[in-house]
């Protein structure tokens, strides 16, 4: 069965320092993987996605993620945190090879950015 | 930009009431979804619809039903609300498969439902 595990429920960084949000997945085949972000009182927004092209994926707002099959990981990074990055981040796997409609969400990581 | 709107941001209902949550999208998307979001559990799929009048159960359909009479509108119905249905409800839409936008879902702002 496909699943996704976010290793940290909360991550706190200082503004200007790097961000690392960790995600491991389980899938019986090469999956599609996504990061979604949810800012306070707003709906989720797609940050980036991996669909078997380049393993390093760039997203919006300076975020990127690297697909590592050997480690079954898809960690989200950003070189320098900004106050506006404070939000909840969800790692997501699409488990169905033939259809994109079903997504499995991780439990979320809340990113706090200290001034 | 895709816009997904939900009828209410906050809703308070009593146990046993019938509750309707409405969702409208303006991008002519074939697929629509209802999720509930609870702390520490992420999002869990309740129902989705891939066409007008078509629906399939998600992971937690018990206690819920849905209606899709028009392509742009997808309603979630709680037939008899219970306190364990207190949650944030999120609606989403996505284009059909084969458009190269696999997994891209567009979310509404959510409805926070409290059942007392």
Boltz contact constraints between the chains, C-beta under 6 A:
constraints:
  - contact:
      token1: [A, 32]
      token2: [B, 102]
      max_distance: 6.0
  - contact:
      token1: [A, 32]
      token2: [B, 103]
      max_distance: 6.0
  - contact:
      token1: [A, 34]
      token2: [B, 103]
      max_distance: 6.0
  - contact:
      token1: [A, 42]
      token2: [B, 109]
      max_distance: 6.0
  - contact:
      token1: [A, 43]
      token2: [B, 107]
      max_distance: 6.0
  - contact:
      token1: [A, 43]
      token2: [B, 108]
      max_distance: 6.0
  - contact:
      token1: [A, 43]
      token2: [B, 109]
      max_distance: 6.0
  - contact:
      token1: [A, 44]
      token2: [B, 107]
      max_distance: 6.0
  - contact:
      token1: [A, 46]
      token2: [B, 104]
      max_distance: 6.0
  - contact:
      token1: [A, 49]
      token2: [B, 103]
      max_distance: 6.0
  - contact:
      token1: [A, 51]
      token2: [B, 102]
      max_distance: 6.0
  - contact:
      token1: [A, 94]
      token2: [B, 103]
      max_distance: 6.0
  - contact:
      token1: [A, 99]
      token2: [B, 97]
      max_distance: 6.0
  - contact:
      token1: [A, 100]
      token2: [B, 97]
      max_distance: 6.0
  - contact:
      token1: [A, 100]
      token2: [B, 102]
      max_distance: 6.0
  - contact:
      token1: [A, 100]
      token2: [B, 103]
      max_distance: 6.0
  - contact:
      token1: [A, 101]
      token2: [B, 31]
      max_distance: 6.0
  - contact:
      token1: [A, 105]
      token2: [B, 42]
      max_distance: 6.0
  - contact:
      token1: [A, 105]
      token2: [B, 43]
      max_distance: 6.0
  - contact:
      token1: [A, 106]
      token2: [B, 42]
      max_distance: 6.0
  - contact:
      token1: [A, 107]
      token2: [B, 40]
      max_distance: 6.0
  - contact:
      token1: [A, 107]
      token2: [B, 42]
      max_distance: 6.0
  - contact:
      token1: [A, 108]
      token2: [B, 42]
      max_distance: 6.0
